[in-house]
């Protein structure tokens, strides 16, 4: 039996569970800074949608 729940997904992003928006505004941790940079870089360079008829977007 695994300690990881069936609903868990592996990710490189930090968990923001329990954070409020005001917490995020004052948090200057290197982990949060890196996560924000990663998300912004993915928004700047979206990947091509290789399947379906929908608009281009990200699958991850």
C-alpha positions as CSV (number, residue, x, y, z in Angstrom):
1,X,0.0,0.0,0.0
2,X,1.3,3.4,-1.0
3,X,1.4,6.5,1.3
4,X,0.4,8.6,-1.7
5,X,-3.3,9.0,-2.3
6,X,-4.8,7.9,-5.6
7,X,-5.7,11.5,-6.4
8,X,-2.1,12.8,-6.0
9,X,-0.3,13.9,-9.1
10,X,3.5,14.4,-9.4
11,X,4.4,18.0,-10.1
12,X,7.3,20.3,-9.9
13,X,5.2,23.1,-8.5
14,X,5.0,24.0,-4.8
15,X,1.8,23.3,-2.9
16,X,-0.2,26.5,-2.1
17,X,-2.6,24.6,0.1
18,X,-3.6,26.8,3.0
19,X,-2.3,30.0,1.4
20,X,-4.5,33.1,1.0
21,X,-3.9,35.7,-1.6
22,X,-2.6,38.1,1.0
23,X,-0.1,35.4,2.1
24,X,1.1,35.1,-1.5
25,X,1.5,38.8,-1.8
26,X,4.0,39.0,1.1
27,X,5.8,35.7,0.5
28,X,9.3,36.3,-0.9
29,X,10.5,32.8,-0.6
30,X,12.8,31.4,-3.3
31,X,10.5,28.5,-3.9
32,X,7.5,30.7,-4.6
33,X,9.6,33.0,-6.8
34,X,10.9,30.0,-8.9
35,X,7.3,28.7,-9.2
36,X,6.0,32.1,-10.5
37,X,8.9,32.3,-13.0
38,X,8.1,28.8,-14.3
39,X,4.4,29.6,-14.7
40,X,5.1,32.9,-16.5
41,X,7.6,31.3,-18.9
42,X,5.0,28.6,-19.8
43,X,2.4,31.3,-20.4
44,X,4.8,33.2,-22.7
45,X,5.6,30.1,-24.7
46,X,2.5,27.9,-24.9
47,X,2.8,24.5,-26.4
48,X,0.9,23.4,-29.5
49,X,-2.2,21.4,-29.1
50,X,-1.5,18.2,-30.9
51,X,-5.0,16.7,-30.8
52,X,-8.6,17.8,-31.0
53,X,-10.2,20.8,-32.6
54,X,-9.9,23.2,-29.7
55,X,-7.6,26.2,-29.5
56,X,-3.9,25.8,-28.9
57,X,-3.1,25.2,-25.3
58,X,-1.2,23.2,-22.8
59,X,-1.8,19.6,-21.9
60,X,0.1,19.7,-18.6
